[in-house]
């Protein structure tokens, strides 16, 4: 009888979860404040990482920017300082509206660190330095990512290993570095910037898909571990965007008749949606929302049916133009973004 009663209770909780999820679709939850909280962003020197830094700077967070490229990371930091200066000026104007007051010196709240997240020694040493110089971390955004841009049999082993290290293994190392303090305080937020290619795959980018599948598996398992430990003060958000127009997958294309319905996402839109999900403690966000349907269909359709659907959409070989472009770039010894 006990198991029957427990089963009925679980059924009610599941139904209630559906009700709450539907309610949140209709009524937007209030965003939490991150003002004064310390936010670590990996891969902050360009692309989505830079946009995340700017968004959280506008919300008053203390930014800790990691990137392997010192120059581009400093460029992001200067953008953040400019935002913080503008915010500081606005606050001072409001405070001084009633009369002249002494103006305190402005101190930008941004720190930069050169770190190769593909090397665990670099991650651990940098994390220790951050904890000494800045303090404990409130938000960890695992954003850094690379793509090799080669067919499997043409891809050097070291590039496959690099993709797995940066896109997947680094999440283990950054989390192991910062999670203990979060557990101690029962407070924090871990964000995994994955990809729709971690939910369903396509041909030609086996290493990238595998790394994103791995990152999502890590994220989901850690989420369950935190729930099992009853550490409800630590939140988790998984971000799975469709193709983002950052240049990483330049040349990728689906069927031309379908392409206008699924254009590459604007990076600014992708980041704004992700930040909104983070600030409302949303466990997962796919952009556009059509990706939820694609993922659901993949789980219920036979594999041959999925293949037919891919071929109709032109998604089965959508990366081939991208791979051809990357091969030409490599042969010409040009700069290879993302390697």
DOKOL-669822 format. One line per 8 residues: number of its first residue (from 1); their letters; for each residue x, y, z of C-alpha. Coordinates in steps of 0.05 Angstrom, whole numbers, plus 5000, padded with zeros to 4 digits. Layout:
DOKOL-669822
NUM = a = X/Y/Z  ... $
END
This chain:
DOKOL-669822
1 = xxxxxxxx = 5000/5000/5000  5057/5047/5015  5084/5043/4944  5014/5054/4915  5005/5117/4957  5075/5141/4938  5059/5128/4864  4996/5169/4869 $
9 = xxxxxxxx = 5035/5225/4902  5088/5223/4847  5032/5226/4795  5003/5288/4827  5072/5321/4831  5084/5306/4757  5017/5337/4738  5032/5397/4782 $
17 = xxxxxxxx = 5099/5405/4747  5062/5409/4680  5015/5462/4709  5074/5504/4735  5111/5498/4669  5049/5520/4631  5039/5578/4679  5111/5601/4668 $
25 = xxxxxxxx = 5098/5602/4593  5039/5649/4604  5067/5692/4660  5141/5710/4656  5176/5697/4723  5212/5754/4757  5286/5758/4742  5334/5752/4801 $
33 = xxxxxxxx = 5387/5804/4815  5460/5789/4802  5486/5857/4823  5551/5849/4861  5554/5774/4847  5618/5744/4817  5608/5714/4748  5662/5672/4713 $
41 = xxxxxxxx = 5654/5667/4637  5700/5621/4597  5714/5639/4524  5698/5712/4540  5744/5741/4487  5695/5737/4429  5628/5711/4404  5575/5692/4455 $
49 = xxxxxxxx = 5624/5698/4513  5635/5772/4499  5560/5784/4494  5547/5747/4559  5599/5791/4593  5565/5854/4568  5496/5830/4589  5518/5813/4659 $
57 = xxxxxxxx = 5557/5878/4664  5493/5916/4650  5462/5879/4710  5518/5900/4757  5554/5833/4763  5629/5828/4778  5659/5797/4716  5716/5747/4715 $
65 = xxxxxxxx = 5735/5736/4642  5774/5675/4618  5802/5666/4549  5863/5636/4516  5872/5700/4475  5897/5756/4521  5885/5812/4471  5813/5795/4454 $
73 = xxxxxxxx = 5798/5783/4528  5824/5852/4545  5781/5881/4490  5720/5849/4522  5742/5876/4590  5747/5946/4563  5676/5940/4535  5653/5917/4604 $
81 = xxxxxxxx = 5689/5975/4638  5654/6024/4591  5586/5995/4610  5604/5997/4683  5627/6070/4677  5561/6088/4645  5522/6052/4699  5564/6086/4753 $
89 = xxxxxxxx = 5552/6155/4721  5476/6142/4719  5475/6122/4792  5515/6183/4813  5469/6229/4775  5409/6199/4811  5443/6204/4879  5466/6276/4867 $
97 = xxxxxxxx = 5399/6300/4840  5382/6329/4908  5447/6366/4918  5523/6365/4910  5557/6305/4942  5628/6279/4944  5638/6232/4884  5677/6168/4902 $
105 = xxxxxxxx = 5729/6142/4853  5702/6092/4802  5731/6022/4807  5713/5976/4749  5691/5907/4771  5723/5864/4718  5782/5816/4721  5816/5781/4664 $
113 = xxxxxxxx = 5855/5716/4663  5890/5679/4607  5869/5606/4612  5869/5547/4565  5808/5509/4589  5831/5450/4547  5886/5438/4598  5862/5419/4668 $
121 = xxxxxxxx = 5926/5445/4701  5912/5514/4671  5839/5511/4695  5857/5491/4766  5913/5542/4774  5871/5598/4745  5812/5580/4788  5856/5581/4850 $
129 = xxxxxxxx = 5882/5649/4830  5811/5675/4821  5790/5650/4889  5850/5685/4921  5843/5751/4884  5767/5758/4874  5734/5710/4923  5681/5657/4917 $
137 = xxxxxxxx = 5642/5649/4852  5567/5658/4846  5557/5643/4772  5598/5597/4727  5584/5602/4653  5619/5546/4614  5618/5578/4546  5685/5564/4513 $
145 = xxxxxxxx = 5680/5521/4451  5718/5500/4388  5704/5462/4324  5755/5424/4283  5719/5430/4215  5742/5363/4185  5708/5298/4165  5724/5243/4215 $
153 = xxxxxxxx = 5776/5207/4172  5810/5272/4153  5812/5300/4223  5879/5295/4260  5873/5259/4327  5899/5319/4364  5842/5363/4338  5791/5311/4359 $
161 = xxxxxxxx = 5822/5309/4429  5823/5385/4431  5749/5389/4414  5731/5340/4469  5776/5375/4520  5750/5445/4508  5676/5430/4494  5666/5375/4546 $
169 = xxxxxxxx = 5723/5359/4594  5733/5432/4613  5664/5432/4644  5686/5378/4693  5748/5417/4713  5716/5485/4722  5659/5454/4761  5707/5414/4806 $
177 = xxxxxxxx = 5745/5479/4819  5685/5522/4839  5630/5474/4862  5658/5459/4932  5647/5530/4956  5578/5531/4924  5561/5468/4962  5587/5497/5027 $
185 = xxxxxxxx = 5543/5559/5019  5486/5523/4982  5487/5581/4933  5509/5588/4861  5489/5578/4788  5524/5535/4736  5508/5547/4663  5526/5500/4606 $
193 = xxxxxxxx = 5528/5531/4537  5517/5470/4494  5484/5466/4425  5425/5436/4389  5478/5389/4361  5483/5360/4431  5410/5339/4426  5409/5314/4355 $
201 = xxxxxxxx = 5467/5304/4307  5485/5313/4234  5539/5285/4189  5611/5309/4184  5620/5339/4254  5625/5276/4295  5675/5305/4345  5634/5368/4357 $
209 = xxxxxxxx = 5569/5330/4366  5602/5280/4413  5631/5336/4455  5564/5372/4461  5527/5307/4476  5579/5296/4531  5571/5366/4559  5495/5357/4562 $
217 = xxxxxxxx = 5503/5289/4596  5550/5319/4647  5502/5377/4660  5441/5332/4669  5478/5283/4715  5505/5340/4758  5434/5369/4762  5409/5303/4790 $
225 = xxxxxxxx = 5467/5298/4838  5452/5367/4867  5378/5349/4874  5396/5283/4908  5441/5323/4957  5383/5371/4969  5426/5431/4948  5367/5470/4920 $
233 = xxxxxxxx = 5405/5535/4928  5450/5516/4870  5415/5526/4803  5432/5496/4735  5415/5522/4666  5428/5485/4601  5430/5528/4538  5420/5493/4470 $
241 = xxxxxxxx = 5416/5543/4413  5408/5527/4339  5462/5551/4292  5486/5619/4316  5513/5669/4266  5582/5678/4298  5623/5652/4240  5641/5587/4274 $
249 = xxxxxxxx = 5599/5547/4224  5606/5593/4164  5579/5559/4102  5531/5512/4138  5465/5511/4100  5400/5471/4098  5351/5464/4040  5342/5532/4007 $
257 = xxxxxxxx = 5266/5528/4010  5269/5515/4086  5326/5562/4102  5283/5625/4110  5242/5588/4164  5305/5569/4203  5356/5625/4193  5419/5627/4236 $
265 = xxxxxxxx = 5406/5659/4303  5431/5729/4316  5482/5724/4372  5450/5781/4411  5382/5748/4409  5411/5681/4431  5448/5712/4491  5388/5754/4513 $
273 = xxxxxxxx = 5344/5692/4513  5397/5653/4551  5407/5708/4603  5332/5712/4614  5331/5637/4626  5389/5642/4675  5359/5699/4714  5293/5662/4721 $
281 = xxxxxxxx = 5327/5597/4741  5301/5561/4680  5332/5491/4677  5338/5488/4601  5328/5533/4541  5328/5516/4467  5327/5571/4415  5286/5575/4373 $
289 = xxxxxxxx = 5230/5538/4408  5222/5494/4346  5283/5456/4372  5241/5427/4428  5196/5395/4376  5254/5369/4335  5285/5337/4397  5218/5306/4416 $
297 = xxxxxxxx = 5208/5277/4347  5277/5247/4348  5261/5209/4411  5196/5178/4385  5209/5167/4310  5244/5106/4282  5315/5121/4258  5296/5112/4184 $
305 = xxxxxxxx = 5241/5163/4194  5291/5211/4224  5337/5201/4163  5279/5216/4116  5263/5279/4154  5336/5301/4154  5340/5290/4078  5276/5330/4067 $
313 = xxxxxxxx = 5304/5388/4107  5373/5383/4076  5400/5373/4147  5436/5307/4131  5492/5343/4093  5483/5414/4119  5554/5416/4145  5587/5395/4080 $
321 = xxxxxxxx = 5592/5466/4052  5622/5487/4119  5673/5430/4118  5692/5446/4046  5703/5519/4064  5746/5500/4124  5787/5453/4081  5800/5508/4032 $
329 = xxxxxxxx = 5819/5556/4088  5867/5505/4117  5899/5491/4049  5910/5566/4039  5942/5571/4109  5892/5625/4128  5868/5640/4199  5824/5584/4225 $
337 = xxx = 5772/5611/4273  5755/5563/4329  5814/5516/4323 $
END
